[in-house]
């Protein structure tokens, strides 16, 4: 892997860590039940949006890797 692949990979790992931290924070806040129902509903909606973002981030990573290194996923075509 060249430096571009390392840069993309480390960038995606950093973004994934931020997403996981946000999901953990939302889970612990909702678990406390010290806030009103509207805030809990808002956190649940944000969690869905965060999961969609996570899926898009992972899909984008695989598409970028396939673009810059087409032989990387050659084993999937057989």
Buried (B, 14 or more C-beta within 10 A) or exposed (E): EEEEBEEBBEEBEEBBEEBEEBBEEBEEBBEEEEEEEEEBEEBEEEBEEBEEEBEEBEEEBEEBBBEEBEEBEEEEEE
